[in-house]
Amino acid sequence: MKKKIDLYLLTGFLGAGKTTFLRNILEELSHEKVGVIMNEFGKIGIDGDIIRKDGLQLTEINRGSIFCSCLKLNFAQSMLEMADKDIKYLFVESSGLADPSNIGEIMAGVKSFKGDIYQYKGAICVADALNFMDQLDDLETVERQIKHCHLAVLSKTDLVDEERLAGIIERIKEINPRVPIETSSHGRLDYNFLKEDLMQYKWSESEDTTNVPENKPKTLTINFDSPLESKKLSDFIDEIKKDAYRIKGFARLEDGWSQIDVVGNRLDIKTTESRNEEQLVVISKIGPQIIRPMAKAWDEKVGIPMKMR
């Protein structure tokens, strides 16, 4: 009989640091056989390129949340296919806008087809200490992610003072009184949780997700094929960031290929390995109304040909 696969769900709002956290776990487990299901709202996955490596079983599910009825069956099918792979661990990185409240229903469906192949070890929620309180006020999704997690990991703690950090911990405990809370530096922490049964901290039962086709955010992709000046890119982002949950992608800048990441008011740019194409993915707060001002800002601030879809 095949040994059960340890299943971990990784949640957290857009830009919290889930992919960095996952990449570090994969380094920790480099001697193990691991599968990853990666979920992004964009039409094109960006983060899959960041963690892709030889020997990793990777499936990407884009264009929405894996907990929404629009992709729930795709998610279950991917889990069924992963069950046939020779892996010891399966990590599911959900979209930052995903509400995992119905994970129990999806797991039950997989079990009915494949038997007790997965051992659900728990949900790990990465919370961005810099932006968490503002995000919590704006979106129910953020509260649901905390409510249904079994380990909370606070990222970017170096960017907030001790008073703000204490307030975040207190708020998390109000939503989920049982969850253990860890702090991480650059996505790293003690990985002893891999030997622990996080399900002992279960606080809330499965419920209907708030992810439905009707509230699915509008996602746009900008493709271009010319190098960019950092200043022009920054000016463009300054024009549209107030209307975007998240902006991320790759571009050729003065120092070569760079990874672009925007959460809230913060723009992070870091060098990366060569890519096949330049692109930016924008998740809109205001739906398709962002299209016209985004095109105008690109023409005025950047001024090179691009295609938006």
Backbone bond lengths (Angstrom), bond angles and torsions (degrees), N, CA, C in turn:
res aa  C-N    CA-C-N  psi(-1)  N-CA   C-N-CA  omega(-1)  CA-C   N-CA-C  phi
1 M - - - 1.464 - - 1.522 109.78 -
2 K 1.349 115.73 134.89 1.457 120.24 -178.03 1.523 110.82 -67.58
3 K 1.320 115.71 137.09 1.460 120.67 178.03 1.524 110.00 -67.22
4 K 1.342 115.71 145.34 1.456 120.19 -179.64 1.531 111.32 -63.51
5 I 1.321 114.79 147.64 1.462 122.17 177.06 1.528 108.79 -93.77
6 D 1.329 116.72 128.02 1.468 120.98 176.88 1.529 108.75 -74.89
7 L 1.326 115.82 122.39 1.466 121.73 -176.71 1.523 110.28 -111.16
8 Y 1.333 115.83 126.70 1.457 122.33 175.28 1.526 109.17 -121.34
9 L 1.320 116.01 136.66 1.457 121.97 174.01 1.523 108.16 -103.63
10 L 1.322 116.08 131.06 1.463 121.75 -179.66 1.523 108.36 -112.84
11 T 1.344 116.24 116.37 1.452 121.14 -179.30 1.527 110.10 -120.67
12 G 1.328 115.59 179.49 1.458 121.16 -178.30 1.509 109.65 138.92
13 F 1.325 116.51 147.33 1.456 119.56 -174.20 1.522 110.98 -69.79
14 L 1.331 114.77 167.50 1.460 122.37 -177.98 1.526 111.54 -52.04
15 G 1.324 115.86 127.04 1.452 120.76 176.01 1.512 116.20 80.62
16 A 1.330 117.39 8.46 1.468 119.71 -177.60 1.525 112.03 -71.53
17 G 1.321 117.10 -22.80 1.463 120.30 -179.47 1.517 113.55 113.87
18 K 1.338 117.10 22.75 1.477 120.64 -178.42 1.521 112.15 -61.44
19 T 1.330 116.73 -44.06 1.463 119.59 -175.60 1.525 111.04 -68.94
20 T 1.328 117.17 -38.29 1.467 120.29 175.22 1.526 110.28 -62.18
21 F 1.324 115.39 -44.60 1.461 121.10 178.43 1.526 110.20 -60.23
22 L 1.327 116.78 -45.54 1.461 121.12 179.84 1.519 111.46 -63.57
23 R 1.306 116.37 -43.02 1.470 119.92 179.91 1.526 110.88 -59.82
24 N 1.325 116.76 -39.06 1.465 120.09 178.51 1.524 112.03 -68.94
25 I 1.332 116.94 -37.06 1.468 119.93 175.42 1.524 110.05 -63.02
26 L 1.324 116.55 -41.70 1.468 120.35 -179.74 1.530 110.79 -63.15
27 E 1.335 116.50 -35.51 1.476 119.36 175.22 1.522 109.81 -65.65
28 E 1.329 116.90 -41.60 1.465 121.61 179.20 1.522 110.98 -61.72
29 L 1.339 116.06 -34.29 1.467 121.90 -176.82 1.531 111.91 -104.36
30 S 1.320 116.62 27.47 1.469 120.34 -175.25 1.524 112.91 -61.45
31 H 1.334 116.94 -20.36 1.457 121.44 -179.94 1.533 111.93 -89.57
32 E 1.337 116.58 -2.89 1.460 121.67 -177.56 1.531 110.77 -107.39
33 K 1.327 115.55 162.94 1.464 120.89 175.59 1.521 108.09 -92.75
34 V 1.342 114.37 118.75 1.463 120.14 -170.04 1.523 110.26 -128.55
35 G 1.328 115.42 142.28 1.453 122.05 172.66 1.520 109.59 -115.77
36 V 1.340 116.18 150.98 1.464 121.86 178.54 1.523 109.39 -134.82
37 I 1.321 115.47 131.73 1.462 121.35 167.42 1.514 106.14 -109.63
38 M 1.331 116.47 120.36 1.459 121.33 -175.89 1.513 109.71 -114.98
39 N 1.322 115.21 127.82 1.466 122.24 -175.06 1.528 109.63 -116.22
40 E 1.341 115.79 126.37 1.460 120.56 175.87 1.522 110.00 -131.86
41 F 1.334 116.11 151.08 1.457 120.49 179.02 1.516 111.90 -75.43
42 G 1.323 117.07 -26.27 1.458 120.17 -177.08 1.519 112.73 -70.06
43 K 1.334 115.05 159.72 1.460 120.39 177.16 1.515 110.67 -66.57
44 I 1.336 115.88 -29.80 1.464 122.20 -179.14 1.518 108.42 -119.71
45 G 1.329 116.89 130.46 1.454 120.51 179.21 1.520 111.15 -76.33
46 I 1.315 116.51 133.62 1.471 122.36 176.03 1.523 110.14 -100.13
47 D 1.331 116.07 -44.56 1.462 120.49 -171.12 1.523 113.43 -70.74
48 G 1.332 117.58 -25.37 1.457 119.86 178.42 1.519 111.67 -60.00
49 D 1.337 116.84 -35.99 1.461 121.03 178.23 1.522 111.67 -64.75
50 I 1.344 116.03 -28.70 1.464 120.39 -176.06 1.521 111.47 -74.28
51 I 1.332 117.92 -34.70 1.467 119.51 -176.36 1.522 113.40 -101.23
52 R 1.327 117.33 -8.73 1.464 120.33 -175.49 1.525 111.26 -59.54
53 K 1.322 116.47 132.93 1.458 120.30 177.20 1.524 108.78 -156.28
54 D 1.308 116.24 165.63 1.462 120.96 -179.03 1.522 110.28 -61.37
55 G 1.325 115.64 135.20 1.457 121.06 174.92 1.513 114.17 88.36
56 L 1.342 117.89 -10.96 1.460 120.65 -179.60 1.519 110.19 -84.66
57 Q 1.328 115.83 128.18 1.463 120.79 175.28 1.529 107.65 -84.80
58 L 1.338 116.54 108.08 1.463 121.23 -173.41 1.523 111.09 -122.76
59 T 1.325 115.57 129.57 1.458 122.59 172.13 1.522 108.37 -124.01
60 E 1.332 116.21 132.66 1.455 120.90 178.39 1.530 110.06 -111.07
61 I 1.321 115.62 134.26 1.463 122.10 176.86 1.516 107.15 -124.28
62 N 1.328 116.28 112.20 1.449 120.89 -174.96 1.535 111.46 -112.81
63 R 1.321 115.36 -179.10 1.472 124.28 176.19 1.527 113.76 70.93
64 G 1.312 117.84 36.82 1.458 118.75 175.36 1.517 112.56 142.83
65 S 1.331 115.73 -170.78 1.460 122.41 179.90 1.525 110.71 -95.65
66 I 1.320 116.31 138.52 1.462 120.89 179.09 1.526 112.06 -69.94
67 F 1.321 117.60 -9.57 1.472 120.64 179.01 1.526 112.13 -97.41
68 C 1.331 116.59 -7.29 1.464 122.31 177.05 1.521 109.83 -81.13
69 S 1.332 117.12 151.62 1.466 120.34 178.41 1.526 111.70 -58.60
70 C 1.357 117.15 -22.90 1.461 120.76 -179.06 1.526 112.82 -69.43
71 L 1.342 118.01 -24.22 1.466 121.16 -177.68 1.529 114.02 -131.67
72 K 1.320 116.67 -0.07 1.465 120.65 -175.36 1.527 111.78 -57.80
73 L 1.333 117.10 -41.58 1.470 120.44 -179.97 1.525 110.76 -68.43
74 N 1.339 117.23 -37.37 1.474 120.40 176.31 1.520 110.85 -60.89
75 F 1.322 115.55 -40.16 1.466 121.05 179.14 1.525 110.19 -64.29
76 A 1.323 116.52 -48.22 1.462 120.22 179.80 1.522 111.02 -61.23
77 Q 1.337 116.56 -41.67 1.463 120.39 178.93 1.526 111.26 -63.30
78 S 1.319 117.62 -39.81 1.466 121.19 178.18 1.521 110.75 -64.32
79 M 1.331 117.05 -37.58 1.458 120.33 177.58 1.523 110.78 -67.35
80 L 1.326 116.93 -38.29 1.464 120.30 177.48 1.526 110.79 -63.60
81 E 1.333 116.52 -40.56 1.468 120.78 179.87 1.531 110.46 -69.22
82 M 1.323 117.41 -39.35 1.464 120.58 178.51 1.534 111.32 -65.26
83 A 1.331 116.57 -29.81 1.465 120.82 -179.65 1.518 111.61 -61.96
84 D 1.341 116.75 -24.32 1.469 121.12 179.85 1.521 112.87 -88.80
85 K 1.332 116.72 -4.97 1.463 120.31 179.21 1.529 110.10 -83.97
86 D 1.308 115.31 158.78 1.466 121.28 177.53 1.522 108.46 -86.59
87 I 1.335 116.45 79.35 1.459 121.09 -178.71 1.530 110.04 -132.00
88 K 1.322 114.83 154.38 1.465 121.08 177.48 1.523 111.39 -101.40
89 Y 1.351 115.72 -30.67 1.458 121.54 -178.59 1.527 109.46 -127.36
90 L 1.333 115.99 145.64 1.459 121.57 168.78 1.523 107.97 -128.65
91 F 1.334 115.45 122.23 1.459 121.36 175.60 1.523 108.77 -108.10
92 V 1.319 115.77 130.14 1.462 121.65 177.44 1.523 107.49 -110.99
93 E 1.328 116.93 112.12 1.464 120.38 175.64 1.516 108.17 -96.54
94 S 1.317 116.55 109.74 1.463 120.22 -178.10 1.520 110.34 -84.20
95 S 1.320 115.03 161.07 1.461 120.33 176.43 1.517 110.34 -61.06
96 G 1.317 116.37 153.61 1.453 120.64 178.62 1.512 114.12 -63.80
97 L 1.327 117.49 -19.62 1.458 121.69 178.71 1.521 111.95 -99.45
98 A 1.327 116.76 10.10 1.464 121.04 -176.45 1.525 111.44 -81.23
99 D 1.328 115.73 137.02 1.463 123.04 173.83 1.525 107.48 -106.93
100 P 1.355 117.65 108.29 1.469 121.29 -171.99 1.525 114.61 -86.39
101 S 1.325 118.40 19.15 1.468 121.55 -172.46 1.521 113.46 -58.05
102 N 1.346 116.95 -26.77 1.463 120.62 -175.79 1.525 113.35 -101.83
103 I 1.332 118.50 21.60 1.465 120.76 -179.37 1.527 111.16 -58.83
104 G 1.339 117.65 -32.98 1.468 120.17 179.68 1.512 112.34 -62.88
105 E 1.324 116.72 -39.96 1.470 121.51 178.20 1.522 111.03 -63.61
106 I 1.333 116.43 -42.77 1.467 120.57 -179.32 1.528 110.75 -67.58
107 M 1.321 116.76 -42.09 1.461 120.89 177.60 1.527 111.27 -61.22
108 A 1.334 116.34 -39.42 1.471 120.09 178.88 1.517 110.66 -64.05
109 G 1.335 117.47 -38.47 1.459 120.82 177.46 1.517 112.22 -64.57
110 V 1.323 116.82 -42.26 1.472 120.70 178.19 1.531 110.14 -63.87
111 K 1.314 116.16 -41.69 1.465 121.20 -179.48 1.521 111.70 -62.47
112 S 1.335 117.03 -36.87 1.463 120.34 -179.22 1.525 111.80 -65.61
113 F 1.341 116.81 -27.15 1.460 120.53 179.54 1.527 112.33 -92.21
114 K 1.346 116.87 -37.05 1.461 120.12 -168.62 1.526 112.95 -116.39
115 G 1.310 117.94 -2.63 1.448 119.85 -177.09 1.522 110.77 80.56
116 D 1.305 115.38 -165.17 1.464 122.07 -173.38 1.524 111.13 -86.11
117 I 1.349 116.85 52.63 1.457 121.15 -173.08 1.537 112.29 -77.56
118 Y 1.331 116.48 -28.80 1.457 120.43 -178.61 1.526 111.99 -103.01
119 Q 1.312 115.49 139.20 1.453 121.23 170.13 1.529 106.44 -108.67
120 Y 1.332 115.38 104.14 1.462 119.65 -177.72 1.523 109.32 -71.43
121 K 1.330 115.75 113.66 1.468 121.55 -174.68 1.519 112.67 -93.21
122 G 1.336 117.18 -9.55 1.450 119.47 175.22 1.516 114.02 128.04
123 A 1.341 114.38 167.67 1.460 122.53 177.72 1.526 109.30 -103.89
124 I 1.320 115.98 132.17 1.460 122.73 177.24 1.520 107.12 -109.83
125 C 1.320 116.68 121.16 1.463 121.12 -179.25 1.523 109.51 -106.05
126 V 1.331 115.80 121.63 1.461 121.20 175.47 1.526 108.05 -92.96
127 A 1.330 116.65 119.54 1.465 122.20 -177.44 1.527 109.48 -111.89
128 D 1.306 115.93 127.77 1.458 124.07 -178.54 1.536 108.95 -79.92
129 A 1.327 117.12 105.93 1.467 121.16 -175.33 1.526 112.21 -60.17
130 L 1.324 117.40 -30.10 1.462 120.61 -177.80 1.524 111.93 -70.02
131 N 1.339 117.14 -38.16 1.461 120.98 -172.14 1.526 114.40 -115.95
132 F 1.332 118.21 -3.66 1.461 122.02 -169.28 1.530 113.01 -56.76
133 M 1.322 117.91 -47.92 1.461 120.68 -175.00 1.526 111.50 -63.38
134 D 1.321 117.31 -40.66 1.469 120.68 177.49 1.523 110.86 -66.29
135 Q 1.338 116.60 -41.91 1.461 120.45 179.83 1.529 111.12 -65.06
136 L 1.320 116.06 -38.08 1.454 121.69 -179.69 1.530 110.68 -62.86
137 D 1.328 116.73 -37.48 1.466 120.92 178.53 1.520 111.98 -70.02
138 D 1.334 117.02 -30.57 1.465 121.15 -173.41 1.518 114.05 -87.58
139 L 1.346 118.04 -32.30 1.460 120.02 -167.49 1.525 112.48 -137.05
140 E 1.320 115.86 130.45 1.459 121.06 176.59 1.525 111.37 -65.50
141 T 1.329 115.64 -28.67 1.460 120.58 179.77 1.526 112.30 -52.71
142 V 1.329 116.88 -41.84 1.461 121.48 -177.01 1.531 110.03 -64.03
143 E 1.340 116.75 -41.68 1.458 120.27 178.19 1.527 110.78 -66.11
144 R 1.320 117.10 -40.71 1.469 120.22 179.02 1.520 111.33 -62.40
145 Q 1.334 117.52 -39.00 1.465 120.56 179.58 1.525 111.12 -61.44
146 I 1.329 116.53 -40.25 1.467 120.64 177.69 1.529 110.43 -71.24
147 K 1.307 117.05 -42.93 1.462 122.15 -177.38 1.520 111.85 -58.78
148 H 1.331 117.00 -36.38 1.465 121.14 -174.39 1.527 113.11 -105.46
149 C 1.338 118.06 20.63 1.460 118.56 177.39 1.524 110.43 -102.71
150 H 1.332 115.71 163.53 1.462 122.71 -179.05 1.529 112.19 -118.62
151 L 1.333 115.12 -3.19 1.460 122.05 172.17 1.521 106.51 -155.27
152 A 1.324 117.16 125.40 1.465 121.64 176.31 1.523 108.79 -104.94
153 V 1.325 115.96 130.37 1.458 122.11 -179.88 1.525 108.23 -118.05
154 L 1.311 116.98 117.75 1.457 121.49 179.57 1.522 109.87 -88.43
155 S 1.320 115.88 121.05 1.461 121.92 178.20 1.523 110.29 -103.96
156 K 1.328 116.60 166.43 1.465 123.74 177.07 1.531 112.34 57.50
157 T 1.321 117.18 30.63 1.457 120.68 -178.38 1.536 112.03 -67.81
158 D 1.329 116.81 -19.39 1.463 120.09 177.83 1.525 112.30 -71.00
159 L 1.340 116.55 -11.16 1.465 120.76 -176.91 1.529 112.74 -98.75
160 V 1.336 117.52 2.27 1.464 120.87 179.47 1.530 109.27 -129.95
161 D 1.338 115.97 157.06 1.459 119.08 178.94 1.531 110.38 -85.64
162 E 1.323 115.68 172.55 1.465 120.55 -174.90 1.528 112.38 -64.47
163 E 1.323 117.20 -33.98 1.464 120.28 179.91 1.526 111.03 -65.45
164 R 1.331 116.12 -44.21 1.463 119.60 179.15 1.527 110.27 -66.29
165 L 1.321 116.28 -40.15 1.457 120.28 179.36 1.534 110.84 -61.75
166 A 1.323 116.61 -42.68 1.466 120.90 178.61 1.524 110.55 -62.77
167 G 1.335 117.15 -38.03 1.459 121.12 177.91 1.512 112.37 -65.19
168 I 1.333 116.94 -37.72 1.470 121.58 178.41 1.528 110.01 -65.59
169 I 1.322 115.97 -45.71 1.469 119.97 -179.96 1.524 110.57 -61.63
170 E 1.317 116.25 -42.07 1.469 120.28 178.43 1.524 111.11 -61.80
171 R 1.329 116.18 -41.59 1.482 119.95 -179.50 1.525 110.83 -67.32
172 I 1.314 117.54 -40.50 1.466 120.78 177.87 1.529 110.01 -60.86
173 K 1.326 116.17 -42.94 1.463 120.92 179.98 1.531 111.96 -65.02
174 E 1.325 117.65 -29.21 1.461 120.47 175.86 1.522 110.99 -67.50
175 I 1.326 116.36 -36.41 1.466 121.30 -178.83 1.527 110.87 -80.01
176 N 1.339 115.90 -39.44 1.460 121.32 -175.12 1.537 108.83 -140.59
177 P 1.340 116.70 87.79 1.475 120.52 -172.88 1.523 115.13 -63.37
178 R 1.321 118.27 -19.93 1.463 120.03 -173.36 1.529 113.78 -96.30
179 V 1.324 117.10 -16.81 1.458 119.30 -169.50 1.533 112.10 -69.59
180 P 1.339 117.93 133.05 1.469 120.17 170.95 1.529 108.95 -73.45
181 I 1.316 116.05 146.38 1.468 121.20 -176.86 1.524 109.18 -122.87
182 E 1.332 116.04 126.40 1.457 122.17 178.40 1.528 108.76 -118.79
183 T 1.310 116.69 154.51 1.461 120.89 172.18 1.520 108.41 -109.46
184 S 1.330 115.41 146.82 1.462 119.08 -178.74 1.517 110.23 -127.61
185 S 1.311 115.14 153.14 1.454 122.06 175.17 1.522 107.81 -117.50
186 H 1.319 116.04 118.97 1.462 121.72 -178.83 1.535 111.59 54.78
187 G 1.334 115.40 38.67 1.461 120.41 176.55 1.506 115.01 77.44
188 R 1.324 117.40 9.15 1.471 120.08 -177.60 1.525 110.85 -110.99
189 L 1.320 115.62 145.61 1.459 121.30 174.29 1.520 108.02 -159.64
190 D 1.314 116.44 -175.61 1.462 121.66 177.43 1.525 108.25 -70.93
191 Y 1.323 117.09 125.07 1.464 120.46 -175.91 1.520 112.65 -93.89
192 N 1.331 117.35 22.69 1.461 120.47 177.37 1.524 112.53 -64.28
193 F 1.350 116.37 -17.39 1.466 118.44 178.63 1.526 111.78 -61.75
194 L 1.335 117.24 -20.30 1.463 120.13 178.56 1.530 111.54 -67.94
195 K 1.334 116.58 -19.55 1.463 120.95 179.02 1.532 111.48 -100.42
196 E 1.321 115.93 1.82 1.463 121.22 -173.39 1.525 110.26 -109.98
197 D 1.323 116.16 152.98 1.463 120.97 173.79 1.521 108.34 -90.87
198 L 1.331 116.52 94.31 1.455 120.05 -178.56 1.521 112.60 -66.22
199 M 1.322 117.21 -18.37 1.459 120.03 -178.49 1.531 112.36 -65.66
200 Q 1.315 117.03 -13.29 1.472 119.21 176.29 1.523 111.23 -65.77
201 Y 1.333 116.24 -16.42 1.458 120.30 -179.59 1.529 111.90 -98.36
202 K 1.312 116.79 13.66 1.467 119.94 -178.94 1.518 109.84 -57.62
203 W 1.334 115.09 132.59 1.464 120.07 -175.72 1.528 111.67 -118.34
204 S 1.337 116.93 -37.41 1.457 119.91 -172.21 1.522 111.09 -124.99
205 E 1.315 116.30 142.71 1.463 121.22 176.91 1.535 110.39 -78.33
206 S 1.320 115.13 160.23 1.462 121.51 178.27 1.530 110.32 -59.45
207 E 1.328 115.97 143.18 1.465 120.98 178.53 1.526 108.77 -146.93
208 D 1.331 116.61 173.12 1.459 120.16 179.97 1.525 110.14 -63.86
209 T 1.320 116.26 137.03 1.461 120.80 178.03 1.527 110.50 -74.96
210 T 1.318 115.34 154.15 1.463 119.81 173.87 1.527 111.34 -86.25
211 N 1.333 117.56 -6.21 1.466 121.19 176.94 1.524 109.89 -76.62
212 V 1.311 116.81 110.42 1.473 122.60 176.93 1.516 107.85 -133.96
213 P 1.356 117.25 156.44 1.469 119.19 -178.24 1.525 113.29 -54.38
214 E 1.327 117.15 -31.58 1.467 120.67 -175.32 1.529 113.23 -67.90
215 N 1.340 118.14 -27.27 1.471 118.87 -178.97 1.535 112.32 -110.27
216 K 1.303 116.28 18.86 1.470 121.14 178.36 1.533 110.11 -65.91
217 P 1.328 119.23 123.68 1.465 121.30 -178.10 1.531 112.22 -65.50
218 K 1.314 115.53 152.09 1.456 121.97 175.69 1.520 109.78 -79.87
219 T 1.320 116.03 128.06 1.461 121.29 179.54 1.523 109.41 -118.54
220 L 1.316 116.62 133.53 1.460 122.63 -179.03 1.518 110.02 -124.61
221 T 1.327 115.29 146.64 1.461 120.82 177.74 1.519 109.21 -121.29
222 I 1.319 116.04 129.81 1.467 122.57 174.77 1.519 107.97 -104.91
223 N 1.334 116.02 120.97 1.462 121.50 176.00 1.527 109.77 -111.39
224 F 1.324 117.13 138.63 1.460 122.58 179.42 1.520 107.59 -150.28
225 D 1.324 118.01 164.88 1.471 118.94 -176.61 1.518 113.06 -134.81
226 S 1.332 116.04 31.32 1.466 120.93 177.27 1.524 109.46 -129.31
227 P 1.331 116.43 151.52 1.470 118.96 175.39 1.528 110.93 -62.65
228 L 1.336 116.27 155.27 1.465 122.54 -179.02 1.520 110.22 -119.35
229 E 1.320 116.36 149.62 1.460 120.96 168.18 1.524 108.44 -84.65
230 S 1.321 116.69 136.28 1.465 121.23 -178.17 1.523 111.52 -55.98
231 K 1.330 116.94 -41.27 1.463 121.32 -178.56 1.526 110.83 -62.83
232 K 1.318 117.34 -42.68 1.470 120.38 -179.85 1.527 110.81 -66.34
233 L 1.332 116.32 -40.47 1.465 119.72 177.61 1.527 110.15 -63.11
234 S 1.332 116.96 -44.51 1.460 121.11 -179.98 1.527 111.28 -62.37
235 D 1.337 116.65 -40.86 1.468 120.35 179.16 1.523 111.15 -64.59
236 F 1.321 117.10 -39.90 1.469 121.17 177.56 1.524 110.70 -62.99
237 I 1.315 116.01 -46.40 1.466 120.40 -179.02 1.530 111.03 -63.67
238 D 1.334 116.77 -38.08 1.475 120.35 178.09 1.532 111.08 -59.79
239 E 1.318 116.68 -31.72 1.458 121.02 -178.28 1.530 112.94 -73.45
240 I 1.329 117.48 -31.34 1.470 119.06 -170.94 1.528 114.59 -114.16
241 K 1.345 118.14 -11.07 1.466 119.80 -170.06 1.528 113.19 -63.75
242 K 1.320 118.21 -27.67 1.472 120.05 -179.82 1.524 111.77 -65.48
243 D 1.326 116.82 -22.28 1.464 121.78 -178.25 1.528 112.41 -104.41
244 A 1.320 117.34 11.09 1.471 121.34 -176.94 1.524 111.04 -124.58
245 Y 1.323 116.49 135.04 1.458 120.44 171.81 1.522 110.11 -68.74
246 R 1.342 115.30 -37.55 1.472 119.63 -172.09 1.517 109.01 -159.15
247 I 1.316 116.93 142.81 1.462 123.71 171.68 1.521 106.60 -131.94
248 K 1.317 117.25 129.25 1.464 119.37 178.59 1.516 109.94 -154.49
249 G 1.315 115.94 159.36 1.457 119.65 179.57 1.513 111.87 161.30
250 F 1.350 114.71 -159.76 1.457 121.76 -178.02 1.526 109.52 -133.16
251 A 1.341 115.86 145.24 1.463 120.94 178.03 1.513 109.31 -153.07
252 R 1.337 115.28 156.18 1.463 120.65 172.60 1.527 108.41 -91.38
253 L 1.323 116.19 114.14 1.456 121.85 178.99 1.526 109.63 -110.49
254 E 1.338 117.01 -169.46 1.473 120.17 -176.24 1.528 112.20 -58.07
255 D 1.333 117.09 -34.85 1.468 121.07 -177.98 1.523 113.28 -93.08
256 G 1.323 117.07 11.91 1.457 120.62 -179.26 1.519 111.81 103.63
257 W 1.311 116.30 -160.69 1.460 121.13 -177.54 1.530 110.07 -64.25
258 S 1.333 114.76 134.98 1.458 120.67 -177.27 1.520 110.63 -135.28
259 Q 1.323 114.47 149.21 1.461 121.76 174.11 1.528 107.86 -96.67
260 I 1.325 116.12 127.89 1.459 122.66 -176.94 1.523 108.44 -105.63
261 D 1.329 116.39 134.10 1.464 119.91 -179.67 1.527 109.02 -146.05
262 V 1.334 116.28 122.51 1.458 121.14 -178.81 1.524 109.24 -126.70
263 V 1.328 116.25 122.97 1.460 122.72 173.62 1.520 107.08 -131.99
264 G 1.338 117.25 126.11 1.456 119.51 -176.96 1.514 109.89 60.45
265 N 1.322 117.18 -127.48 1.466 121.39 179.37 1.519 113.05 -96.01
266 R 1.312 116.90 1.10 1.463 120.62 -172.56 1.532 111.68 -96.79
267 L 1.332 116.33 124.42 1.459 123.64 175.07 1.517 108.99 -106.32
268 D 1.333 116.76 122.25 1.460 121.82 176.15 1.523 108.93 -114.02
269 I 1.308 116.01 130.64 1.465 122.07 176.90 1.521 108.07 -127.81
270 K 1.332 116.74 126.90 1.460 119.40 175.99 1.517 109.63 -140.42
271 T 1.333 115.67 146.60 1.455 120.44 -178.60 1.523 110.05 -66.00
272 T 1.320 115.67 150.74 1.456 121.09 -178.38 1.520 108.71 -146.49
273 E 1.318 115.86 174.44 1.460 119.65 179.19 1.522 110.14 -72.56
274 S 1.300 116.73 164.18 1.463 121.73 -176.41 1.521 111.93 -59.81
275 R 1.317 115.68 144.86 1.466 123.49 179.30 1.516 109.91 -119.84
276 N 1.328 114.58 166.20 1.466 119.63 179.84 1.517 112.77 -82.50
277 E 1.340 117.12 -27.26 1.453 119.53 -178.05 1.525 110.70 -154.04
278 E 1.339 113.27 155.75 1.457 120.86 175.36 1.523 108.76 -89.37
279 Q 1.314 116.49 133.99 1.457 119.17 176.57 1.527 110.27 -161.51
280 L 1.321 114.49 150.07 1.451 122.64 173.27 1.522 108.63 -125.30
281 V 1.338 116.45 134.29 1.453 122.35 175.64 1.521 108.45 -107.24
282 V 1.332 115.96 128.66 1.462 121.99 -177.62 1.524 109.11 -121.15
283 I 1.335 116.83 123.31 1.464 121.35 175.37 1.522 107.29 -101.55
284 S 1.336 115.75 115.47 1.456 122.35 -170.28 1.523 112.57 -83.15
285 K 1.340 115.99 140.58 1.460 121.79 170.92 1.523 111.75 -83.46
286 I 1.342 116.31 -21.48 1.461 120.72 -170.57 1.524 112.54 -116.20
287 G 1.329 116.27 19.41 1.459 119.96 177.88 1.522 112.25 69.17
288 P 1.345 117.79 -152.62 1.472 120.93 -176.90 1.523 113.73 -66.74
289 Q 1.344 117.81 -10.16 1.465 119.94 179.04 1.524 112.26 -63.13
290 I 1.321 117.14 -13.35 1.467 119.86 179.77 1.526 112.09 -78.28
291 I 1.331 117.62 -16.85 1.466 121.06 -170.57 1.527 111.74 -61.31
292 R 1.323 117.21 -51.46 1.471 119.62 -176.00 1.529 112.19 -64.69
293 P 1.342 119.84 -50.80 1.474 118.15 178.74 1.532 113.09 -64.06
294 M 1.338 117.38 -28.66 1.459 119.85 178.93 1.530 110.03 -69.97
295 A 1.332 116.64 -42.95 1.467 120.41 178.03 1.528 110.69 -64.30
296 K 1.333 116.50 -39.91 1.472 121.18 179.16 1.530 110.57 -65.23
297 A 1.320 116.42 -44.64 1.461 120.39 179.91 1.524 111.11 -63.06
298 W 1.312 117.44 -38.97 1.468 120.84 179.19 1.523 110.39 -63.54
299 D 1.337 116.70 -46.06 1.463 120.26 -179.81 1.525 111.12 -61.84
300 E 1.346 116.71 -41.95 1.458 120.57 -175.19 1.529 113.17 -78.12
301 K 1.324 117.58 -38.30 1.462 120.94 -172.90 1.522 113.84 -96.16
302 V 1.346 116.84 -30.83 1.469 120.48 -176.31 1.519 111.12 -107.49
303 G 1.328 116.09 -55.21 1.455 120.27 171.39 1.509 117.54 76.67
304 I 1.334 117.96 19.39 1.465 120.50 173.85 1.523 108.89 -114.46
305 P 1.336 117.64 156.63 1.475 119.64 -178.76 1.524 111.76 -59.57
306 M 1.328 115.59 143.46 1.469 120.89 176.14 1.522 108.63 -151.37
307 K 1.318 115.33 161.79 1.460 122.04 173.02 1.513 108.35 -121.08
308 M 1.326 116.29 131.91 1.448 121.46 -179.97 1.512 109.36 -112.95
309 R 1.334 116.33 133.46 1.463 119.45 177.69 1.520 109.36 -147.51
